[in-house]
Amino acid sequence: MAVVREFTLPDLGEGLTEATIVQWMVEVGEVVAVDQPVVEVETAKAMVEVPCPYGGVVTARFGAEGAEVPVGAPLVTVAVGAVPDDLAGTGPSAHGSEAGTPAGPADAAEAGSGNVLVGYGTSAAAARRRRIRPGGTGPAAGASRPAEQVAAGQDSSGAEAAGVPGAGAGARTGANGSAAARAADAGSRTVAVISPLVRRMAREHDLDLREVTGSGRDGLILRTDVECAIRTRQEHATAGAGVTDAVGAAAGAAAPTGEERIPLRGMLGAAAEKFSRSRREIPEATCWVDADATELLAARRAMNVPGAPKVSLLALLARITTAALARFPQLNSTVDTKTQEIVRLPAVHLGFAAQTDRGLVVPVVRDAHARTVEDLSAEFARLTETAREGGLSLAELTHGTFTLNNYGVFGVDGSTPIINHPEAAMLGVGRIAAKPWVHDGELAVRQVVQLSLTFDHRVCDGGTAGGFLRFVADCVEQPALLLRGM
C-alpha cells in the first residue's frame, strides 16, 4: 500500500526564509531515489540542489519555475512503496534494490537520508542512485499532466495523474494546492503564513496579520509583505493619513508606458536588505588616504618570476590587511545588539567583493591571517571563478569578519562603501594610476592609489581607525615593513 509523503522546503541555513525555484529536476509520475535532488532553488546566498529524503513515485509538484517558495511550503509529494514491480530492481530501494524489492516506508526509514539540510534528514548514509523514469507501461505511465497545471496547484494530489492509489488522501494540501486556498474557500479567518519569522516580525511590531494582503502563491503572506505593512503604518504615523493616502493612490495608478519593474528577490533582494540593515544599524564613518603604490607593484613583479605561482595584487593587499588587523584587532569584531557587547573575533575570515552576472557577491577566505601570499592568491582565484559560475556554497559566502573591496577595477579612485553587516569595517582600494608625487624631495610620476576605511564607530574611535589605515598605507608604500612582524 502506497504511503504519500509530503516534502517541504527545508531550512537551508543562515536564517533564510524563502527560495526561488530555478529548475525542476523531476516530473510528476517519475520514480525518485532517497536523497535524489528534485529541484534547484536560488536562495539569497547561492544556488542549491534540494534532495528529497523519500524514495518512490512523485505524485505532485508545487510551484512554477521562477516562483518564490517560503521555508516549510510543500515542494513535492512522493508515494513511498508505489514503485512498479518492473522497476523495483533498479528503483530507489535503499537495501533491496539488487534483490528487486521495492522501497517501503520501513526501508526508507531504515536507510535514512544521507544528505542532511537543516530541518530534515537523518545521519545514516545512502548511496546516490540514478533517476529512473517510468516507461510506457505500468501504473505511472498515465502521468501526462502539464507542468503549468502542476505549478498552478490544480489537482495537486496527483493521485490520478500518477496512477498511485491513496495519493489523494495522503497529500496534505488537497485539491486546492495550499492551505491559503483552503482557508479562503472555507471563508475562514485563518492567516496564510508559513514562516515563523513572519509571525515573529508581526508580533514584535504589533501587526495584525489578518489585515495584511499576501503577495505569495494563493495569498501566502511573505516577509516582504509584513515589512511593507510596517513601513506603511510608520509613514501614516509621521506624515498623516491624508498624505499617505495620496501616495498610495499615486502608487496604484497605471504605470507609465515603458516603465520597467525589477523584483527585489533572490540575491538582489538579499543585497538590498543587507545594505539597508547596515545603514539602519551601524553608525559608520569613513577616512581615507593616498598612498604611493610604486614599490608594491615592483615587489609583485619580483615575486612573479617564471615558473613560480602567480601572486595577485589583491593577495598582497590582503596580506597587508591581515597584518594591520593583528595590530588593530578592534576592527575584526562585531556588535551583539542583544547583549550590547562588542565581540572581538580571534580569526580573520576575509571577504572580498566579486562582481558576477548574477550580481555582487562577497566570497570569504577562511583563516586569511594564517595563509601565505601564494595561498591567498590561489584561494582568491578559486573563489572568483566559482562565483562567476554560480557555484559558491553557503559556507563560502558567510561568516566573514572583515571585507576588502577593490573597486579600483571599475576605474574609480575613491568610494565610501557600506559595511558588510554584521562586520565592523571595510577597506576600499581605488585604481592605481600614474600621478605627480613628491618622492625623496623631488616631484616625480608615481603609481598612486587611494585607500579608504569605513568603520563602525561603536567598536573604535578615529584614532584606531586612522592608525589602521596609516599602517596599511605605509606597507603599500614600503612592503618591506611587513618583514618587521615576521
N, C-alpha and C positions, 0 to 999 in steps of 0.2 A: 504494500500500500504506500503510495507516494505521500510524503510529508512536505508541504510547501514551506520554505523558509524565506523570510524577507531579509535582504541585506541592505542596510542603510549606510549612508556616507559616514565613515568613521571620523573621529577627531584626528586630524593629520598633524597635530602638534603645534607648538608656538602660539597657542591661542587663536588659531584660525577658526573662523565660524562658518565659512562658506567656501565653495569652489565652483569653477565654471567647467561644464562638460566640454571637452575638446573633441573627443572621438570615442565612439562606442567600439569595443573590441569583440563583442559577441552579438548574436542575433537571437530573437525570440525563437525557441524551439531547438537551439543549439545545446549540445552536451558540453558541460564545462567540468574541469577538474578542480579539486581543492587547491586553493592558492593560485588559480589561474587569473591573470589580470582581465577584468571585464570592461573597464572604462579608463580612459586617460583624462585627467582633470588638471586644470590650471588653478593653483592657489595664488595667494598674494606673494608667495615666495618662489615657487618653482612649478614645473610640470611633473605630475606624479601619476604612475600607473597604479590603480587600486585593485588589489587581488581580492577575490571572493573566498570566504572561509568555508563555503559549502560546495559539494560536488553533486551534479545532477543535470536536469534539463531546465534551461531558462524559460520561464513562463511569462515574464513581463519585464519591460524596461520602463524607467520613469525619467523623463526629461529629455528634451531635444538637444542636439549639439549646439553649444553656444548659450545654453540656459544656465542660470546660476542656481546652485543647489545648496541649501544650508546643511550644516552638520546635523545628522540624525534623520534626514529625509530619506525615503526609500530610493535605492538605485535599481535593484533588480529583485525579482522573486525567483527562487530555484526550487524545483520539485526534486527533493532528495529521495533516492531509491526508485526513480522512474526511468532509469536508463534502459533502453530496449535491449532485449536478450542478444540480438545480433551485434550489439556494440559493447556488451559487457566485458569482453576480453580485452578491449583497448580503452575502456571508459575511465571515469575518474575515481575508481575504487582505490583506496589507499593501501589495502592489504590483499585484496582478492582479484586484482586486475589480471594477473597472469593465470589465475585459475578460472577466470571467466565469471567471477561473482560480482554482481552489481553492488555499488556502494550504497548501503542503507544508512539510516540515522546513527546506528551504533557504530558502524565503520567510520563515519565521518568524525564522530566524537572521539573515537579511539585514535584515529590518525592525527587529528589536530591540524591546525593551520600553522604552517611554518613561517609565513610572512605576517608578522605582528605589527599592526599600526595601533596607535593609541586608541583604546576603546574596544578592540575586538581581537580575536586570535588567541592561540594557545602556544605553549612553549614546545610542543612536540614538532619535530622536523618532518617535512613532507617533500618528496621529490617533485620537481617541476614536470608536468605532463603536457603533451601537445594537445591542442584543441581538436575536437572531432565534431564535424558537422553531420547530422543525420542525412542518410541518403534519401532516395525517392520513395522508400517503403518504410513501414514501421509507424508507430504511434506519433512520432514527431514530424512526420512528413507533411502534415497539414498546416504547418506554420507558414502562412503566407501573408500575415498582416503587415501592411506597410509601416515603415519607421515613423512616418508622420502621425499615424493613428496611435502608435505606442507612445510617442512623445507627448501627444495631446491628452493622454490618460484614458482614452476610450478603450473599453473592455480590458481594463488594466489587470484583471486577474489572470488573463491569458490561458484559461483552462481549455476553452475550445480551440484557441489558436495553436496551442502546443499539444493538444490531444492528451493531457495528463489528468486522470481522474482526481477529483478532490482539490484541484488547484484553486478553484474559485472560493471554496470555503476556507482554505488556508491562507489566502492573501489577505493581509490585514487592511489594505487600503480599500478594497471593494471596487465596485464598478465605476465610481466617480473619480478614482485615481488619487485622492488626497483627503486628509482629514478636513481641510478647509472647505472642500466642495461638499462633503457630507454635512458639515455644520451649517453651511448656507442652505442646503436643500431642506434640512430639518427645521429651519427657521430659528436655530438656537443662537445664544449669545456667546458661544464658545469662541475664544480668541485663537486665531490661526497663527500660533507661534510654536516653533520647534526649538530654537536656540535658547539655552538657559541664559546666555549673555544678554540677549534681547530683553528677557524678562527682568534681569537684574538692573539693566540700564533704566528700564521703565520705573522700577521701584525706587531707585536712587533719585530720580527726578520727579517722583510723584505723578507719573503719567499714566492715564487710564488707556490701556491698550485697546479697549473696545472702541475708542474714538479715533484710532489710527487706521488708515487705509493701507493695506499691504500691497506692495508692488511685485511680490513674488508670484510664482505659479499658483493659480486658484486663490489669489488673495492672501498668500502667506506673507506675514509681517517679517521684514528683514531688518538688520541693524540700521541700514541707511534710512529706512522709514522712521524709526524711532529717533535717530539723530535729527532728521528733518523736522519732525514734530516738536522736538525740544527747541531747536533754533527758532521755529515759527512762534512758539509761545514766548520765548525771550524777546523776540522782535516786537510782539504785541505789548509786552510789558514796558518796553523802553520807548517805543515810538508811538504807541497808541493804536487802538483798533482801527481807526479810520485810515491811517497811513498804510498799515499792513494790508487792509482790505484792498486798497487801491493797487498796491504792489502785486497782491495775489491776482487781481483781475487782469493786470497787465501781463503777468506771467502766464495766465491761462489763455491769453489771446492767441490767435493763429500765428505761427512762426513765420517770419519774413521769408520770401522766396530766396532759395539758395542757402539758407541757414543750415549749418551742419552741427549736429549734437553728438558728442562722443561720450559714451557712458564711462563713468569713473569706476571701472571694475577691474578685477584681476590685479596685475602688477601696477597698472596705472592708478587704480583706486587705492592700493596699499601705499604707494609712494605719496599720494596726495594726503592721505590720513596721517602718515608719519611726519610729513613736513608741517602740517597744521598742528599736530600734537607737540612737535618740537618748539614751534613758535609760541604756543599757549603756555607750555610748562617751563621752558628753560629761559632764564634771564641771561641772554648771551651778549657777549662783547667781542669786538674784533680788533686786533692790532696787526700791523704789517711792517715789512722792512724790505729794502732792495739789497741784493747780495751779488757779488761777483762770482759767477759760476765757472769762470775760465779754467781754474785749477781742477775743479771737479770733473769737467769734461776731459781734461788731459789725463786725469787718473783713470777714467773709464777707458780711454784709448789704450793706455798702458796695460790695463788688465785684459783687454780683448786681443790677446796675441793669437796667432794662427794655431789651431789645434786645441785651444782651451775653450771650455764652455763660455758662451757669451754672457756678459753681465749687462743688465739693462740699467738705464738711468733711474728708473723707478726703484729698483732694488737698492741702489746706492742711497737714494733719499730715504728709503725705508730703514736701512741700517742706521743712518743718522738719526732718524726719528726714534727708534728704539733706544739708542744711546741717550737721547735727550730725555725720554720718559724715565730712564733709570735714574737720572739726576733730578727730575721733577715728577715724582710719582703721583702728585695731586691730580695731574691731568689724565692719568689712566685710572679713572674711577667712574662711579655712577652715584646718583642720588636716589635713595629709597624714600619716596614721599610718604609711604605708610608709616614708617618708623621715624621719619625725619632724621635720617642718618646719611652721612657720606660714606660710601663703601669703596675703599681703595682695593684695586684688583691686583693679585700677585703676578699674573701672566699678561703679556701683551698679545692680544688677538687682533691683528691689524687688518682692518677693512680698507678696500680701495675702490674707488668709483670706476665702473666699467660701462661704457655705452654699448648697447646691443640693439638689434632690430626690434626687440620687444620692450625697449625702454631702458632706463638706468637701473643697474643692479649694483650691489656692493658685496662682492665675494670677500671672504675672510681668510686670511692666512693665520693658521693656528700657531701659537708659540713663536711668533716672529722674533722675539727677543733672543731666542736660542738658536736661530738659524744663521748660516753664513750668507755672504752676499750671493754666492753662486746658487745656494739653495733657495734663497728668496727669489732670485731671478727665474729659476725653473718653476717655482710654485706660482708666481705671477703669470707666467706664460701659460701654464696648465689651466689655471682658473679662468683666465681671459678667454681661452679657446673654448672651454666648456660652457662659459656664459654665453658666447655667441651661438653655440649650438643649442642653447636652451636646456642643457643637461645638468645644471647645478642642483645639488641636493639641498634640503633644508639645513643640514649641518654646515654646509659650505656658505650659507647666506646669513647665519645668525650668530649671536653671542660675540660680536665684535666689541672691543674695548676702546678703540681709537681708530679714526679714519684718516687716510691720506688721499687727497683729492688733487689729481694732476689735471686741472682744467686748461693748462697751457697747450694741450694737444688741440684745443679748439681755436688757437691763435689769439687768446686774450691774455692780458697782463695780470689783472687782479680780479678778485671776487670776494664777497662776504658770504661764504656758504652757510647753509642751515645745518646745524649739528645733527648727526645721525642718532636720534633718540633711541635708547637711553644713555648714550655715551656722553662724555663731558667736554669733548673738544674735537676739532678737525683742523688738520694742517692743509692749507691750499698752496699749490705751486703753479705759478703762471708760466708763460712761454719764456724761453731763454733766447734773448735777442741781442744783437750787437748794438752797444750804446757807448757814448762817450763816458769815460770813468777816470777818476783820478787814481792812478796806480803808481806807488813808490814816488809820490810827489809830482808826478807828471800826468798830463792829460793823455789818455790812450783809449783805443777802441777795445772794449772788453765785452764778454758774454754775461749779460746781466739778467737776473731773474727776480721777480717779486714773490715773497713768501708772506702768507697771511695765516693767522691763527684765530679761529673763532672758538671761544671757550665759555663754559658755564661759570658765571661769576659766583655761583654758590660754592664751588669747590676750591676756588683760589682767588687771590686778588691780582691786580695788574702787575705787581712786581714778579710774581711767579710766572705769569703768562709771558711777560717780557723777557724774563731770564731764559725760559724755554726757547722762545723764538730767536733770541740772540745767540744761544748755543747752536741752534740749527744753522743759522746764517754763518756763524764762524766756521763750522765744519764744512759748509758748502764752499766757502772761500779758501779754507785750508784743510783739506781732507786728512792731512797728517795728524790733526788734533785727535782723531779717533784712536790713534795708536796709544795715546796717553792713558786711556782707560782699559787697555787690553792687558 
